Amino acid sequence: MGIKFGTLGPRRCTVNVVSAYAPHAGLDEELKRHFWEGLDDIIRQVPPTEKLFIGEDFNSHIGSTAGVYDEVHGGFGFGERNGGGTSLLDFAKAFGLVVANSCFPKREEHLALGDGRWYYGEKEENVYSRKTENQV
């Protein structure tokens, strides 16, 4: 799902918000491929001059450290990076995005609640945004 907002005035800009939920690990590979192709198409339709935010649950971990992804991973995360996390970081890199939730530390009590409730962390909810000069 995508929503486009516009602002008026001297600092006029257009903001695009995309909500995404990736198929789970045990699901059909064709379904996963269809999801990624659809998301790719949506993002390519957003002009680079417009702001882009993607709120998602990609069912993966980007890990606690940036490693070779310092331009898209802010260095604040948790756990070990898995294959899905590597794919996400490659995706962010390809589209000039930054994983916003990895750019600031989280309090320990917000990392994992363990009972299915929402928590800060790259496995459950991330926000990706286009990089600007003063980010990461």
PEQUITA-V403475 format. One record per residue. N is the residue number from 1. PSI is psi as a letter, one per 30 degrees, with the letter a starting at -180 (* if undefined). NEAR is the number of other C-alpha atoms within 8 Angstrom. D_CENTER is the distance of its C-alpha to the mean C-alpha in Angstrom with 1 decimal. Layout:
n-><N & N>
psi-><PSI & PSI>
near-><NEAR & NEAR>
d_center-><D_CENTER & D_CENTER>
//
This chain:
n-><1 & 2 & 3 & 4 & 5 & 6 & 7 & 8 & 9 & 10 & 11 & 12 & 13 & 14 & 15 & 16 & 17 & 18 & 19 & 20 & 21 & 22 & 23 & 24 & 25 & 26 & 27 & 28 & 29 & 30 & 31 & 32 & 33 & 34 & 35 & 36 & 37 & 38 & 39 & 40 & 41 & 42 & 43 & 44 & 45 & 46 & 47 & 48 & 49 & 50 & 51 & 52 & 53 & 54 & 55 & 56 & 57 & 58 & 59 & 60 & 61 & 62 & 63 & 64 & 65 & 66 & 67 & 68 & 69 & 70 & 71 & 72 & 73 & 74 & 75 & 76 & 77 & 78 & 79 & 80 & 81 & 82 & 83 & 84 & 85 & 86 & 87 & 88 & 89 & 90 & 91 & 92 & 93 & 94 & 95 & 96 & 97 & 98 & 99 & 100 & 101 & 102 & 103 & 104 & 105 & 106 & 107 & 108 & 109 & 110 & 111 & 112 & 113 & 114 & 115 & 116 & 117 & 118 & 119 & 120 & 121 & 122 & 123 & 124 & 125 & 126 & 127 & 128 & 129 & 130 & 131 & 132 & 133 & 134 & 135 & 136>
psi-><k & k & k & k & k & l & l & l & a & f & h & k & l & k & k & k & k & k & k & k & j & k & k & l & e & f & l & k & e & e & e & e & e & e & e & e & e & e & e & e & e & e & e & f & f & j & k & f & f & l & k & k & k & j & k & l & j & g & h & l & k & f & l & f & l & e & b & g & h & f & f & f & k & f & f & j & a & l & a & k & k & a & e & e & e & e & e & e & e & e & e & e & e & e & g & h & l & k & j & e & f & g & g & k & k & k & k & e & f & f & e & j & f & g & g & f & l & k & l & k & l & f & e & e & k & l & k & k & l & k & k & l & e & g & l & *>
near-><5 & 7 & 7 & 8 & 7 & 8 & 8 & 7 & 5 & 4 & 6 & 8 & 9 & 10 & 11 & 13 & 11 & 11 & 9 & 11 & 7 & 10 & 10 & 6 & 5 & 4 & 8 & 6 & 6 & 6 & 9 & 11 & 8 & 8 & 10 & 8 & 8 & 8 & 9 & 8 & 8 & 8 & 7 & 7 & 6 & 9 & 6 & 5 & 4 & 10 & 11 & 12 & 12 & 12 & 12 & 12 & 11 & 13 & 11 & 11 & 12 & 15 & 13 & 11 & 9 & 12 & 5 & 4 & 9 & 10 & 8 & 14 & 16 & 15 & 11 & 14 & 13 & 10 & 7 & 8 & 11 & 10 & 7 & 12 & 12 & 10 & 8 & 10 & 12 & 8 & 8 & 13 & 12 & 7 & 7 & 9 & 12 & 15 & 14 & 12 & 14 & 12 & 11 & 9 & 7 & 8 & 6 & 6 & 6 & 10 & 11 & 9 & 10 & 5 & 4 & 5 & 6 & 7 & 10 & 12 & 13 & 14 & 11 & 13 & 13 & 15 & 11 & 14 & 12 & 11 & 10 & 5 & 4 & 5 & 5 & 10>
d_center-><14.5 & 14.2 & 16.1 & 17.5 & 19.2 & 21.7 & 23.5 & 27.1 & 29.1 & 29.2 & 25.5 & 24.6 & 21.1 & 19.1 & 15.7 & 13.7 & 11.5 & 10.0 & 9.9 & 9.2 & 10.7 & 11.3 & 15.0 & 16.3 & 17.8 & 21.3 & 20.9 & 22.4 & 20.9 & 21.8 & 19.7 & 16.6 & 17.6 & 18.1 & 14.6 & 13.0 & 15.8 & 15.3 & 11.6 & 12.9 & 15.8 & 14.1 & 12.1 & 15.3 & 17.2 & 15.6 & 18.0 & 16.8 & 18.9 & 16.8 & 13.9 & 10.6 & 8.0 & 5.7 & 6.3 & 6.1 & 8.1 & 8.1 & 11.2 & 10.8 & 11.1 & 9.9 & 13.2 & 15.0 & 15.7 & 14.3 & 17.1 & 17.0 & 13.4 & 14.5 & 13.4 & 9.6 & 10.1 & 12.1 & 14.3 & 13.9 & 12.8 & 15.2 & 16.8 & 17.0 & 14.4 & 15.2 & 15.3 & 12.2 & 10.3 & 12.1 & 11.3 & 7.5 & 8.5 & 11.1 & 9.0 & 7.1 & 10.8 & 12.4 & 10.9 & 11.2 & 7.7 & 7.2 & 5.1 & 7.3 & 8.2 & 9.6 & 11.8 & 14.3 & 16.4 & 16.5 & 19.9 & 21.0 & 21.7 & 18.1 & 16.7 & 18.2 & 20.6 & 21.6 & 22.9 & 20.1 & 19.2 & 15.8 & 14.8 & 12.6 & 10.9 & 8.2 & 10.2 & 10.5 & 8.1 & 4.8 & 4.5 & 3.5 & 7.2 & 10.0 & 11.9 & 15.3 & 18.4 & 18.1 & 14.6 & 14.2>
//
